[in-house]
């Protein structure tokens, strides 16, 4: 399997799993993160599910479209930057566990995005 395709599929799978968790386990995640809003996490989850489908389609059908892979990678980088801002400035008064989870997810997404950028150059 082409390495770019592998990382895009990993990104798609992680986004889908995260999206499903945010939609169907939002009450538990809200409790873990110390969030009172019942709409935010499902909304993020739905967006992640849509993103996951787009990334999957690009990986399967449009792998040669460098601009699409670049866009996906840019969105991953924006996710990492947004997450870093939330963690560094302790925004939204989340729990310590919430900030740790956000940080760990950002590290993983940063890794996937960097691998996508690396292998998109050779595509």
Secondary structure, 3 states (H helix, E strand, C coil): CCHHHHHHHHHHHHHHHHHHHHHHCHHHHHHHHCCCCCCHHHHHHHHHHHHHHHHHHHHHHCCCCHHHHHHHHHHHHHHHHHHHHHHHCCHHHCCHHHHHHHHHHHHHHHHHHHHHHHHHHCC
